[in-house]
Amino acid sequence: MTSPKPNSRITRMAVSAVLLAVLPALGTTAPAGNFPPIGPLPEKEAPSPNLVKMGQRLFFDVRVSGDGAISCATCHDPRQGFTRQTDKKGQPMALSDAYPGTRHFRNAPTLLNVAYKEDFADTGWGWDGHMGANLNDVVRDQITETMMMNTDMRLMHERMKQDPVYVQMCQENFNGECSSGRGRKALDAFMRTLTSSNTPFDTGMLSGEAQLGRILFEGKAGCIACHNGPYFSDGRPHNTGVPENLEIFRDPLRHIAYRAVITNHGVPKADIWRRDVGYFLVSKDYKDVGSFITPTLRETVYTAPYMHNGVLQTLEEVVEFYAAGGGHDDPLATELVPLDLNGSEQAQLVAFLRSLSSPTAPTAEKVSIPLEYEIIDNWLEVPN
Amino acid sequence: MKAQLQMPLSLVVTLATALFLASPASLATGDPDIDPPLAPLPPPPAPPDNPITQAKADLGMMLFFDPKLTGDASLSCGDCHDPKQGWGFNDPISRGYPGAVHWRNSQTVVNTAYLSKLFWQGNAKSLEAQAPIANKGAVAGNGEDDVMEARLRQTPYYIEKFREVFGTQQPNLGDAWMAVATFERTLSQQDTPLDRYLAGDLDALSEQAVMGKQLFEGKANCIECHNGSTLTDEKYYNLGVPRPFEWEEMGLNTVTFRWENYAKGVYEKHYRNWKDDAGLYFSSKRPVDVGKHRTAPLRYLVYTAPYMHAGQFYTLEEVIDFYNEGGGENEFTDGTHGLENKTPILKPLNLSDEEKEALVVFLEEISGDEIRMKLPEVPPYGVLPNVPGLTQIRAKRIGLESYLAAAGQQ
């Protein structure tokens, strides 16, 4: 695992977070500490277009899932900001779908700008940090995870080898035969292309209201304490007291998924909990119960609803939530205090948040894939 | 016969050895062993740690037909071992998991209580071991332990029944396999015409079937491998059964064929070059075992077509013809890979049409009555454990009680 930034930064930030919790109460109007500055996303090396094409095909290919029922795009729908916001009937969903036979207990995070998560590799990915810390690792986790794609990697390998299109793509990109590893590299390449483009923030075209919002963001509202750097996330777990989404415990398919995941990760009393334990799943430190990894704030215009469990529907609600000092997690400690923001200040923050989204929704063209596997001519004569 | 079965094993072995030494001429040429005679089925045995009880069998029946114990909860044991299809699956190759297909023929569950080697590869040594292998295999059930167990724990019926049967607070997945195995043990059939005939009721088999039995035990030499009360010696042979056409001609099957070789772990040169099922080799990794499969039991046969490890033959007539010709050849018998693994037991039999027909009639008559069953309605999930009037404040605290107490908070 590579960590591009020294761990001392984390310690410093932890201290800052504590200070942040205290200082506003003393009337201070800006968060203390030197947070990685917000700014345009740095240029990254563009992946090979040919590899991207292969990854894009895999992204829409239901044969990547164990029973051939879902693709990556099912829960990271390009028409829904690469998240899952509505069910098959178009009704809003706070919580994502999952592998058939289960339903998920979290909101599907967007894949937009996902390549930039690697810049804070100190913590694992996912809302609770339980997955790997680079894109390729996480793709592997998602493909094999029971709740996600539930696929044996070797089966994915053999499925790719049976599809002449992938066979040709692997030949072109890797000068060799298909493998699940090469499939993951291709998916990785495709997802690196899912980036913000020409957001008002990045192009310096902020409205006056958004500019005021930025000042609040970096100052009085203290958002920058966690939402910092070009990706607008510190990649660390925090407890903001988000209310529980009790739907998880009313819907047996979601409850099953939740219990199975926390059992699998060694959380005690898996059937007792009526809350999402969050980062506790990784740390097993009770102080981390209810902490979730800071999400990016880019492209939020397209990724409602918000929070790890989708309980907040609009950016206005989110800002209101923080203005009130977040939620309650009595008797566990949350890190927020009331912000004393008036209505127009809240509107300014919302305007700034909107400026972090692309003018038009980033999307990706769906690739149609035949479901039947072709036969291999002269199969008996050619090596497997 | 019955008396001999009840003798201590050592005495049976001694007697068998004595018989072998005394009359080697009774063995067919190339005959490697003594063949236990056909015998009636005794009551089903059960392992000491999993005795058969009615309550456990009832629970096992429910689990057998409940799709909760697979990956996407869309198929149950009973989908590939369907009571209406001889408790097997009547396609040559079993349907397998959605989005995939299996690579071998699904065998009947009936009378498996007596087997010590399950699957065509014999790689499960008990029904308790067989069930999770089937339910977890990527082209079979594709289930995962924690999800399957969570589903049981989300089902009020199972919470109650597991508590009754196993005395546990919550259903444990391991106990589910115990219950399924127990149910399967109850699917045994001890009252077939063969059992009655062997017990002395000479009218139990038709005249033609009796002729078939004599051929079975004599000229046709079926008894060489299909012997004892189960009609299998549970040993492994390569008969030269031809490669199933599906791997070459159906892309989905080709995928599974390669996956099996990859997942079961063979040298790359074998992965690249083999186009047929290496059978026992996957377990033993011995070249002499390539292409061998465990002798199939012949009871309940008429309901379990098609036949052979990948359903290569649709009818018993085809099967008899195959043996009459002395078996066949495949790439593991004909030297393609430097292997000549065909069993020397098989030789052309020179059976007349009348003799072949008598053999078929014998096999049909010994199949007994079909075991049909009304499928149970599987139990629904519940909201569990239910916390009435759950509030945000309660939800936040539940699970933290011991931590808070230790921290001096209430």
Interface residues (C-beta under 8 A of the other chain):
Chain A: V62 R63 S65 G66 D67 G68 A69 Y99 P100 G101 T102 T146 M147 N150 T151 D152 R154 L155 H157 E158 R159 K161 Q162 P243 E244 L246 F249 R250 P252 L253 H255 I256 A257 R259 A260 V261 T263 N264 K269 A270 D271 I272 W273 R274 R275 V277 Y286 V289 G290 H328 D329 D330 P331 L332 E372 Y373 E374 I375 I376 W379 L380 P383 N384
Chain B: T70 G71 D72 A73 S74 Y97 P98 G99 A100 A138 V139 N142 E144 D146 V147 E149 A150 R151 R153 Q154 Q170 W247 E248 E249 M250 G251 L252 T254 V255 T256 R258 W259 N261 Y262 A263 Y271 R272 N273 W274 K275 Y381 G382 V383 L384 P385 V387 L390 Q392 I393 R394 A395 K396 R397 I398 G399 L400 Y403 L404 Q409
